[in-house]
Amino acid sequence: MNNQHAASTRFVCIAIDGPAASGKSTLGKLLADKLSYLFFDTGVMYRAATLAAMQKKLDLSDENAINDLTRTINIDVRPPTLQDGRPNDVLLDGVDVTWEIRDKSVEGNVSQVSAFPEVRKELTAQQRTIGERGNVVMIGRDIGTVVMPGAKYKFYLEASAEERARRREKELTARGENAEYNEILAAMIKRDQIDSSRETAPLKPAPDAMIINTDNLSLQQVCDLVMKIIGKG
């Protein structure tokens, strides 16, 4: 067995990309549970970097300061150690920040931080290290194109902004949070514009990714389709 083949059989990475609220997280978590893989939403890396910058009270528009900070921090994602609903552990320099990065203040600033090319470069390297450990479902916006271009399976989920806003509204309401559809839709469209137009790793499907429109598909239908494609259905 040559080294390349040995590497390919030692680990499997399933890459799932797509815009916000397209169903990536729900699908990725379901797949990871079914396959006993690590669920790795790479967005947590950018949230953790944003949290680190906010903790140090940096100007989030100061690209040089954010770049310098990102070079000094280590973010890791591991299987969950607590049964409190978390899909994984997110560690910032060894400190568990799994729930802190979900704060609304982080949510509102992550797009700005994640748009900086040097930040993406630094965190992409850390993401790739985690992906290469093996047996991982990675979701994000540039997994198949940049982070893990050699992933064995690549999927790109898409859905209309209106449908995605409805899903996010339902999700927030279920958590007991205030949710205004029009505000969510406006934020969704703005996020899409930022993600799709950035110079570094813009949001787009990999050339060899299977594109799945989830507007009229249930989670189970999408999961069944993906499981069939990877030979597990």
PERA-V27759 format. One record per backbone hydrogen bond with DSSP energy under -0.5 kcal/mol. CO is the residue of the C=O (numbers start at 1). NH is the residue of the N-H. E is the energy in kcal/mol with one decimal. If there is no record, write none. Layout:
co: <CO	CO>
nh: <NH	NH>
e: <E	E>
This chain:
co: <2	3	4	5	6	7	12	13	13	13	14	15	16	17	19	23	24	25	26	27	28	29	30	31	32	32	38	38	39	40	40	41	42	42	43	44	45	46	47	48	49	50	51	52	53	54	58	59	61	62	63	64	65	66	67	68	69	69	74	76	78	82	89	89	90	91	91	92	95	95	97	99	100	103	103	104	106	106	109	110	111	112	113	116	117	118	119	120	121	122	123	124	125	126	127	128	130	131	135	136	136	137	138	139	140	141	142	142	143	146	148	153	154	155	156	157	158	160	161	162	163	164	165	166	167	168	169	170	171	172	173	179	180	181	182	183	184	185	186	187	188	189	190	191	192	193	194	195	199	206	209	210	212	212	214	218	219	220	221	222	223	224	225	226	227	227	228>
nh: <6	7	8	9	10	11	136	15	152	153	138	155	140	157	22	27	28	29	30	31	32	33	34	35	36	37	40	137	41	42	139	44	45	46	47	48	49	50	51	52	53	54	55	56	58	57	60	62	63	66	67	68	69	70	71	72	72	73	93	91	89	84	78	91	97	76	93	95	92	97	101	102	103	106	107	108	109	110	113	114	115	115	116	120	121	122	123	124	125	126	127	128	129	130	131	132	133	134	38	14	138	40	16	42	18	204	146	147	148	149	151	15	210	17	212	19	214	164	165	166	167	168	169	170	171	172	173	174	175	177	176	181	184	185	186	187	188	189	190	191	192	193	194	195	196	197	198	203	201	209	211	156	158	214	217	222	223	224	225	226	227	228	229	230	232	233	231>
e: <-2.4	-2.5	-1.9	-1.7	-1.3	-1.3	-1.9	-0.6	-0.6	-1.5	-2.5	-2.8	-2.1	-2.9	-1.4	-2.3	-3.3	-2.6	-2.0	-2.8	-2.6	-2.3	-2.3	-2.5	-1.1	-2.2	-0.6	-2.9	-0.5	-0.9	-2.5	-2.2	-1.4	-0.8	-2.1	-2.4	-2.1	-2.3	-2.8	-2.5	-2.1	-2.3	-2.8	-1.5	-2.7	-1.3	-0.7	-2.2	-1.4	-2.3	-2.6	-2.5	-2.1	-2.5	-1.7	-0.6	-1.6	-0.9	-3.5	-2.8	-3.0	-1.2	-2.0	-0.5	-2.8	-2.2	-0.7	-1.8	-3.0	-0.6	-2.0	-1.7	-1.6	-0.6	-2.3	-2.2	-1.3	-1.5	-1.6	-2.8	-0.8	-0.5	-1.3	-2.2	-2.3	-2.4	-2.6	-2.4	-1.5	-1.3	-2.7	-2.6	-1.7	-1.7	-2.7	-2.3	-1.3	-1.1	-2.3	-2.3	-0.7	-2.9	-2.8	-2.7	-1.1	-0.7	-2.3	-2.4	-3.2	-0.5	-2.3	-3.0	-2.4	-2.8	-2.9	-0.6	-2.8	-2.4	-2.4	-2.0	-2.0	-2.3	-2.5	-2.3	-2.4	-2.6	-2.4	-2.2	-1.0	-2.6	-1.7	-0.6	-2.5	-2.9	-2.2	-2.4	-2.4	-2.5	-2.2	-2.5	-2.4	-2.1	-2.2	-2.8	-2.5	-1.5	-1.1	-2.3	-0.6	-2.0	-0.6	-2.6	-2.3	-0.6	-1.2	-2.2	-2.8	-2.7	-1.9	-2.4	-2.9	-2.0	-2.0	-2.2	-3.3	-1.5	-0.9>
